[in-house]
Amino acid sequence: MSGKIAPIEKIAPTEVAIHDLLSSRWSPRAVSNEAVSREQLHSVLEAARWAPSSFNMQPWRFMTFDRNRDAAVFQKAFATLVPFNQGWNANVPVLICALAKTVTPKGDVNRTAAYDTGAAAMSLVLQAHALGLVSHQMTGFDINAFREAFSVPDDVEVIAMISLGHYCDPGTLDAALQERESAPRTRAALGDIAFDGAWGKAFK
């Protein structure tokens, strides 16, 4: 299956202009079986590496599963996805699990571990978009099964799975997902999520 099909353009209808990399990024589900190169995978992980973090503790950890490099290990990770996500990820070449080390080097709880890991994950998906790759972040997987399958330490939180690949014809998806693939992007109004000087006072 060719990875040369351009994804549907879904520019965010922002109230004011933001950078194209942000306004044009979205989360497709139509992914081909074309391999992601090692260089591309290295690039998105390098972007994640340079994310900001509290006290520069860099609590994020990323486990990669490349179907074309080790199909058996990939299948172990794939098996932890819920059936819905397994369906549209049937061809995806790479899965990446985002995890966070929740304890500081001093043994204290790192309360910003998940926050910082989210920043690293955002860096990863933006770099993927810049490379013309598809990325889609998911929480629909069995965290306990993943933890057991890959012997994740107790002080590491399993947060999300990210599928990574090349876009393909959305006609490969079922009808319901095709509709979601082409549906307009929406967000809550800015005043609902940004407050100006007082809780609940909408930013204008």
ChimeraX commands (.cxc) that place a marker at each C-alpha (Angstrom):
marker #1 position 0.00,0.00,0.00 radius 0.5
marker #1 position 1.48,3.33,-1.02 radius 0.5
marker #1 position 2.24,5.98,1.57 radius 0.5
marker #1 position 2.19,8.78,-1.00 radius 0.5
marker #1 position -1.43,9.79,-0.44 radius 0.5
marker #1 position -1.66,13.23,1.16 radius 0.5
marker #1 position -3.76,13.35,4.32 radius 0.5
marker #1 position -7.03,15.22,4.37 radius 0.5
marker #1 position -6.30,18.86,5.14 radius 0.5
marker #1 position -8.03,19.82,8.38 radius 0.5
marker #1 position -6.84,23.27,9.37 radius 0.5
marker #1 position -8.00,24.29,12.83 radius 0.5
marker #1 position -10.54,27.16,12.70 radius 0.5
marker #1 position -8.56,29.29,15.18 radius 0.5
marker #1 position -9.76,32.64,16.53 radius 0.5
marker #1 position -6.33,34.16,15.81 radius 0.5
marker #1 position -3.45,32.90,13.69 radius 0.5
marker #1 position -1.18,30.22,15.14 radius 0.5
marker #1 position 1.78,28.42,13.56 radius 0.5
marker #1 position 0.92,26.16,10.62 radius 0.5
marker #1 position 2.56,23.18,12.33 radius 0.5
marker #1 position 0.01,23.50,15.12 radius 0.5
marker #1 position -3.05,24.46,13.12 radius 0.5
marker #1 position -2.62,21.68,10.55 radius 0.5
marker #1 position -1.80,18.82,12.94 radius 0.5
marker #1 position -4.58,16.36,13.61 radius 0.5
marker #1 position -4.94,12.66,14.41 radius 0.5
marker #1 position -5.83,10.53,11.37 radius 0.5
marker #1 position -6.73,6.86,11.63 radius 0.5
marker #1 position -6.09,5.95,7.98 radius 0.5
marker #1 position -2.56,4.55,8.20 radius 0.5
marker #1 position -0.77,2.48,5.57 radius 0.5
marker #1 position 1.60,-0.45,6.11 radius 0.5
marker #1 position 4.53,1.47,4.62 radius 0.5
marker #1 position 7.52,1.23,6.94 radius 0.5
marker #1 position 8.67,4.17,9.03 radius 0.5
marker #1 position 12.41,4.56,8.49 radius 0.5
marker #1 position 14.80,4.27,11.40 radius 0.5
marker #1 position 15.89,7.84,10.68 radius 0.5
marker #1 position 12.30,9.08,10.96 radius 0.5
marker #1 position 11.75,7.19,14.21 radius 0.5
marker #1 position 15.02,8.55,15.58 radius 0.5
marker #1 position 13.92,12.06,14.62 radius 0.5
marker #1 position 10.61,11.98,16.50 radius 0.5
marker #1 position 12.29,10.52,19.59 radius 0.5
marker #1 position 15.00,13.18,19.43 radius 0.5
marker #1 position 12.30,15.86,19.36 radius 0.5
marker #1 position 10.77,14.31,22.48 radius 0.5
marker #1 position 14.19,14.22,24.16 radius 0.5
marker #1 position 14.48,18.00,23.97 radius 0.5
marker #1 position 11.14,18.81,25.61 radius 0.5
marker #1 position 11.14,20.97,28.75 radius 0.5
marker #1 position 10.73,19.43,32.20 radius 0.5
marker #1 position 10.66,20.48,35.83 radius 0.5
marker #1 position 14.21,20.68,37.21 radius 0.5
marker #1 position 15.27,19.11,33.89 radius 0.5
marker #1 position 14.42,15.70,35.36 radius 0.5
marker #1 position 13.21,14.39,31.98 radius 0.5
marker #1 position 10.87,11.77,33.47 radius 0.5
marker #1 position 9.56,10.59,30.09 radius 0.5
marker #1 position 10.36,7.17,28.72 radius 0.5
marker #1 position 9.34,5.88,25.29 radius 0.5
marker #1 position 9.18,2.24,24.27 radius 0.5
marker #1 position 9.13,1.67,20.50 radius 0.5
marker #1 position 7.65,-1.29,18.65 radius 0.5
marker #1 position 8.48,-1.55,14.96 radius 0.5
marker #1 position 6.51,-4.20,13.08 radius 0.5
marker #1 position 9.16,-4.38,10.34 radius 0.5
marker #1 position 12.02,-4.81,12.80 radius 0.5
marker #1 position 10.58,-7.29,15.30 radius 0.5
marker #1 position 7.10,-8.49,14.41 radius 0.5
marker #1 position 6.75,-10.69,17.51 radius 0.5
marker #1 position 7.52,-7.89,19.97 radius 0.5
marker #1 position 5.29,-5.52,18.00 radius 0.5
marker #1 position 2.45,-8.03,18.28 radius 0.5
marker #1 position 2.84,-8.17,22.07 radius 0.5
marker #1 position 2.28,-4.41,22.25 radius 0.5
marker #1 position -0.47,-4.48,19.62 radius 0.5
marker #1 position -2.32,-7.17,21.60 radius 0.5
marker #1 position -2.77,-4.75,24.50 radius 0.5
marker #1 position -4.84,-2.33,22.37 radius 0.5
marker #1 position -8.59,-2.45,22.82 radius 0.5
marker #1 position -10.40,-4.13,19.89 radius 0.5
marker #1 position -11.56,-0.80,18.42 radius 0.5
marker #1 position -7.98,0.49,18.24 radius 0.5
marker #1 position -6.70,-2.83,16.93 radius 0.5
marker #1 position -9.14,-2.47,14.04 radius 0.5
marker #1 position -7.86,0.77,12.59 radius 0.5
marker #1 position -4.24,0.05,13.59 radius 0.5
marker #1 position -4.20,-3.22,11.62 radius 0.5
marker #1 position -1.56,-1.85,9.23 radius 0.5
marker #1 position 0.29,0.62,11.42 radius 0.5
marker #1 position 4.06,-0.03,11.28 radius 0.5
marker #1 position 5.13,1.54,14.60 radius 0.5
marker #1 position 3.65,1.83,18.07 radius 0.5
marker #1 position 5.28,3.99,20.73 radius 0.5
marker #1 position 4.34,3.77,24.40 radius 0.5
marker #1 position 4.77,6.94,26.47 radius 0.5
marker #1 position 5.65,6.32,30.11 radius 0.5
marker #1 position 6.67,8.53,33.02 radius 0.5
marker #1 position 9.13,7.86,35.81 radius 0.5
marker #1 position 7.18,9.06,38.84 radius 0.5
marker #1 position 9.97,9.16,41.43 radius 0.5
marker #1 position 12.81,11.69,41.54 radius 0.5
marker #1 position 16.47,10.69,41.95 radius 0.5
marker #1 position 16.04,11.63,45.64 radius 0.5
marker #1 position 13.15,9.17,46.01 radius 0.5
marker #1 position 10.40,11.78,46.19 radius 0.5
marker #1 position 7.19,11.70,44.16 radius 0.5
marker #1 position 7.58,13.75,40.99 radius 0.5
marker #1 position 4.19,15.46,40.75 radius 0.5
marker #1 position 5.00,16.90,37.29 radius 0.5
marker #1 position 6.04,13.58,35.72 radius 0.5
marker #1 position 2.88,13.13,33.66 radius 0.5
marker #1 position 2.78,16.83,32.73 radius 0.5
marker #1 position 6.37,16.75,31.49 radius 0.5
marker #1 position 5.83,13.50,29.61 radius 0.5
marker #1 position 2.85,15.09,27.89 radius 0.5
marker #1 position 5.11,17.91,26.73 radius 0.5
marker #1 position 7.57,15.37,25.34 radius 0.5
marker #1 position 4.77,13.48,23.59 radius 0.5
marker #1 position 3.55,16.72,22.00 radius 0.5
marker #1 position 7.07,17.40,20.74 radius 0.5
marker #1 position 7.11,13.89,19.28 radius 0.5
marker #1 position 3.81,14.23,17.42 radius 0.5
marker #1 position 4.67,17.70,16.11 radius 0.5
marker #1 position 7.95,16.39,14.73 radius 0.5
marker #1 position 6.08,13.50,13.15 radius 0.5
marker #1 position 3.72,15.98,11.50 radius 0.5
marker #1 position 6.66,18.05,10.29 radius 0.5
marker #1 position 8.06,14.90,8.65 radius 0.5
marker #1 position 4.73,14.22,6.93 radius 0.5
marker #1 position 3.96,11.24,9.16 radius 0.5
marker #1 position 0.69,10.35,10.84 radius 0.5
marker #1 position 0.60,10.08,14.63 radius 0.5
marker #1 position -2.38,9.25,16.80 radius 0.5
marker #1 position -2.27,9.15,20.59 radius 0.5
marker #1 position -4.42,6.59,22.40 radius 0.5
marker #1 position -5.36,5.64,25.93 radius 0.5
marker #1 position -7.44,2.71,24.70 radius 0.5
marker #1 position -5.16,-0.14,25.73 radius 0.5
marker #1 position -4.79,-2.47,28.67 radius 0.5
marker #1 position -2.23,-0.76,30.88 radius 0.5
marker #1 position -1.89,-3.69,33.27 radius 0.5
marker #1 position -1.39,-6.16,30.41 radius 0.5
marker #1 position 1.24,-3.87,28.90 radius 0.5
marker #1 position 3.00,-3.48,32.23 radius 0.5
marker #1 position 3.12,-7.25,32.70 radius 0.5
marker #1 position 4.13,-8.02,29.11 radius 0.5
marker #1 position 7.11,-5.65,29.23 radius 0.5
marker #1 position 8.06,-5.78,32.92 radius 0.5
marker #1 position 7.52,-2.06,33.49 radius 0.5
marker #1 position 8.87,-1.03,36.94 radius 0.5
marker #1 position 6.39,-0.03,39.64 radius 0.5
marker #1 position 7.68,3.57,39.77 radius 0.5
marker #1 position 6.91,4.11,36.08 radius 0.5
marker #1 position 3.42,5.16,34.98 radius 0.5
marker #1 position 2.15,3.79,31.67 radius 0.5
marker #1 position 0.38,6.74,30.06 radius 0.5
marker #1 position -0.44,6.42,26.36 radius 0.5
marker #1 position 0.20,4.56,23.13 radius 0.5
marker #1 position 1.06,6.45,19.96 radius 0.5
marker #1 position 0.62,4.97,16.51 radius 0.5
marker #1 position 3.07,6.25,13.89 radius 0.5
marker #1 position 3.03,5.72,10.16 radius 0.5
marker #1 position 2.13,7.06,6.74 radius 0.5
marker #1 position -1.30,8.24,5.68 radius 0.5
marker #1 position -3.41,6.12,3.33 radius 0.5
marker #1 position -6.77,6.30,1.59 radius 0.5
marker #1 position -9.46,6.80,4.27 radius 0.5
marker #1 position -11.65,4.54,2.12 radius 0.5
marker #1 position -9.83,1.65,3.79 radius 0.5
marker #1 position -11.67,2.50,7.03 radius 0.5
marker #1 position -15.22,1.45,7.85 radius 0.5
marker #1 position -18.02,3.91,7.13 radius 0.5
marker #1 position -18.24,5.30,10.67 radius 0.5
marker #1 position -14.52,6.01,10.83 radius 0.5
marker #1 position -14.52,7.51,7.34 radius 0.5
marker #1 position -17.09,9.99,8.58 radius 0.5
marker #1 position -14.95,10.82,11.62 radius 0.5
marker #1 position -11.89,11.18,9.40 radius 0.5
marker #1 position -13.53,13.95,7.37 radius 0.5
marker #1 position -15.48,15.62,10.20 radius 0.5
marker #1 position -14.50,19.21,11.07 radius 0.5
marker #1 position -12.15,19.76,13.99 radius 0.5
marker #1 position -13.73,21.33,17.06 radius 0.5
marker #1 position -12.59,22.63,20.44 radius 0.5
marker #1 position -14.21,24.28,23.43 radius 0.5
marker #1 position -14.38,28.07,23.20 radius 0.5
marker #1 position -11.28,29.86,24.47 radius 0.5
marker #1 position -13.28,31.54,27.23 radius 0.5
marker #1 position -14.22,28.12,28.58 radius 0.5
marker #1 position -10.63,27.05,29.14 radius 0.5
marker #1 position -8.66,30.30,29.60 radius 0.5
marker #1 position -9.48,32.63,32.49 radius 0.5
marker #1 position -8.33,36.23,32.88 radius 0.5
marker #1 position -7.20,37.01,36.41 radius 0.5
marker #1 position -9.99,35.16,38.21 radius 0.5
marker #1 position -11.42,31.66,38.08 radius 0.5
marker #1 position -14.23,31.52,35.56 radius 0.5
marker #1 position -13.59,35.02,34.15 radius 0.5
marker #1 position -13.32,34.28,30.45 radius 0.5
marker #1 position -10.25,35.49,28.62 radius 0.5
marker #1 position -11.24,37.87,25.80 radius 0.5
marker link #1:1,2 radius 0.2
marker link #1:2,3 radius 0.2
marker link #1:3,4 radius 0.2
marker link #1:4,5 radius 0.2
marker link #1:5,6 radius 0.2
marker link #1:6,7 radius 0.2
marker link #1:7,8 radius 0.2
marker link #1:8,9 radius 0.2
marker link #1:9,10 radius 0.2
marker link #1:10,11 radius 0.2
marker link #1:11,12 radius 0.2
marker link #1:12,13 radius 0.2
marker link #1:13,14 radius 0.2
marker link #1:14,15 radius 0.2
marker link #1:15,16 radius 0.2
marker link #1:16,17 radius 0.2
marker link #1:17,18 radius 0.2
marker link #1:18,19 radius 0.2
marker link #1:19,20 radius 0.2
marker link #1:20,21 radius 0.2
marker link #1:21,22 radius 0.2
marker link #1:22,23 radius 0.2
marker link #1:23,24 radius 0.2
marker link #1:24,25 radius 0.2
marker link #1:25,26 radius 0.2
marker link #1:26,27 radius 0.2
marker link #1:27,28 radius 0.2
marker link #1:28,29 radius 0.2
marker link #1:29,30 radius 0.2
marker link #1:30,31 radius 0.2
marker link #1:31,32 radius 0.2
marker link #1:32,33 radius 0.2
marker link #1:33,34 radius 0.2
marker link #1:34,35 radius 0.2
marker link #1:35,36 radius 0.2
marker link #1:36,37 radius 0.2
marker link #1:37,38 radius 0.2
marker link #1:38,39 radius 0.2
marker link #1:39,40 radius 0.2
marker link #1:40,41 radius 0.2
marker link #1:41,42 radius 0.2
marker link #1:42,43 radius 0.2
marker link #1:43,44 radius 0.2
marker link #1:44,45 radius 0.2
marker link #1:45,46 radius 0.2
marker link #1:46,47 radius 0.2
marker link #1:47,48 radius 0.2
marker link #1:48,49 radius 0.2
marker link #1:49,50 radius 0.2
marker link #1:50,51 radius 0.2
marker link #1:51,52 radius 0.2
marker link #1:52,53 radius 0.2
marker link #1:53,54 radius 0.2
marker link #1:54,55 radius 0.2
marker link #1:55,56 radius 0.2
marker link #1:56,57 radius 0.2
marker link #1:57,58 radius 0.2
marker link #1:58,59 radius 0.2
marker link #1:59,60 radius 0.2
marker link #1:60,61 radius 0.2
marker link #1:61,62 radius 0.2
marker link #1:62,63 radius 0.2
marker link #1:63,64 radius 0.2
marker link #1:64,65 radius 0.2
marker link #1:65,66 radius 0.2
marker link #1:66,67 radius 0.2
marker link #1:67,68 radius 0.2
marker link #1:68,69 radius 0.2
marker link #1:69,70 radius 0.2
marker link #1:70,71 radius 0.2
marker link #1:71,72 radius 0.2
marker link #1:72,73 radius 0.2
marker link #1:73,74 radius 0.2
marker link #1:74,75 radius 0.2
marker link #1:75,76 radius 0.2
marker link #1:76,77 radius 0.2
marker link #1:77,78 radius 0.2
marker link #1:78,79 radius 0.2
marker link #1:79,80 radius 0.2
marker link #1:80,81 radius 0.2
marker link #1:81,82 radius 0.2
marker link #1:82,83 radius 0.2
marker link #1:83,84 radius 0.2
marker link #1:84,85 radius 0.2
marker link #1:85,86 radius 0.2
marker link #1:86,87 radius 0.2
marker link #1:87,88 radius 0.2
marker link #1:88,89 radius 0.2
marker link #1:89,90 radius 0.2
marker link #1:90,91 radius 0.2
marker link #1:91,92 radius 0.2
marker link #1:92,93 radius 0.2
marker link #1:93,94 radius 0.2
marker link #1:94,95 radius 0.2
marker link #1:95,96 radius 0.2
marker link #1:96,97 radius 0.2
marker link #1:97,98 radius 0.2
marker link #1:98,99 radius 0.2
marker link #1:99,100 radius 0.2
marker link #1:100,101 radius 0.2
marker link #1:101,102 radius 0.2
marker link #1:102,103 radius 0.2
marker link #1:103,104 radius 0.2
marker link #1:104,105 radius 0.2
marker link #1:105,106 radius 0.2
marker link #1:106,107 radius 0.2
marker link #1:107,108 radius 0.2
marker link #1:108,109 radius 0.2
marker link #1:109,110 radius 0.2
marker link #1:110,111 radius 0.2
marker link #1:111,112 radius 0.2
marker link #1:112,113 radius 0.2
marker link #1:113,114 radius 0.2
marker link #1:114,115 radius 0.2
marker link #1:115,116 radius 0.2
marker link #1:116,117 radius 0.2
marker link #1:117,118 radius 0.2
marker link #1:118,119 radius 0.2
marker link #1:119,120 radius 0.2
marker link #1:120,121 radius 0.2
marker link #1:121,122 radius 0.2
marker link #1:122,123 radius 0.2
marker link #1:123,124 radius 0.2
marker link #1:124,125 radius 0.2
marker link #1:125,126 radius 0.2
marker link #1:126,127 radius 0.2
marker link #1:127,128 radius 0.2
marker link #1:128,129 radius 0.2
marker link #1:129,130 radius 0.2
marker link #1:130,131 radius 0.2
marker link #1:131,132 radius 0.2
marker link #1:132,133 radius 0.2
marker link #1:133,134 radius 0.2
marker link #1:134,135 radius 0.2
marker link #1:135,136 radius 0.2
marker link #1:136,137 radius 0.2
marker link #1:137,138 radius 0.2
marker link #1:138,139 radius 0.2
marker link #1:139,140 radius 0.2
marker link #1:140,141 radius 0.2
marker link #1:141,142 radius 0.2
marker link #1:142,143 radius 0.2
marker link #1:143,144 radius 0.2
marker link #1:144,145 radius 0.2
marker link #1:145,146 radius 0.2
marker link #1:146,147 radius 0.2
marker link #1:147,148 radius 0.2
marker link #1:148,149 radius 0.2
marker link #1:149,150 radius 0.2
marker link #1:150,151 radius 0.2
marker link #1:151,152 radius 0.2
marker link #1:152,153 radius 0.2
marker link #1:153,154 radius 0.2
marker link #1:154,155 radius 0.2
marker link #1:155,156 radius 0.2
marker link #1:156,157 radius 0.2
marker link #1:157,158 radius 0.2
marker link #1:158,159 radius 0.2
marker link #1:159,160 radius 0.2
marker link #1:160,161 radius 0.2
marker link #1:161,162 radius 0.2
marker link #1:162,163 radius 0.2
marker link #1:163,164 radius 0.2
marker link #1:164,165 radius 0.2
marker link #1:165,166 radius 0.2
marker link #1:166,167 radius 0.2
marker link #1:167,168 radius 0.2
marker link #1:168,169 radius 0.2
marker link #1:169,170 radius 0.2
marker link #1:170,171 radius 0.2
marker link #1:171,172 radius 0.2
marker link #1:172,173 radius 0.2
marker link #1:173,174 radius 0.2
marker link #1:174,175 radius 0.2
marker link #1:175,176 radius 0.2
marker link #1:176,177 radius 0.2
marker link #1:177,178 radius 0.2
marker link #1:178,179 radius 0.2
marker link #1:179,180 radius 0.2
marker link #1:180,181 radius 0.2
marker link #1:181,182 radius 0.2
marker link #1:182,183 radius 0.2
marker link #1:183,184 radius 0.2
marker link #1:184,185 radius 0.2
marker link #1:185,186 radius 0.2
marker link #1:186,187 radius 0.2
marker link #1:187,188 radius 0.2
marker link #1:188,189 radius 0.2
marker link #1:189,190 radius 0.2
marker link #1:190,191 radius 0.2
marker link #1:191,192 radius 0.2
marker link #1:192,193 radius 0.2
marker link #1:193,194 radius 0.2
marker link #1:194,195 radius 0.2
marker link #1:195,196 radius 0.2
marker link #1:196,197 radius 0.2
marker link #1:197,198 radius 0.2
marker link #1:198,199 radius 0.2
marker link #1:199,200 radius 0.2
marker link #1:200,201 radius 0.2
marker link #1:201,202 radius 0.2
marker link #1:202,203 radius 0.2
marker link #1:203,204 radius 0.2
view
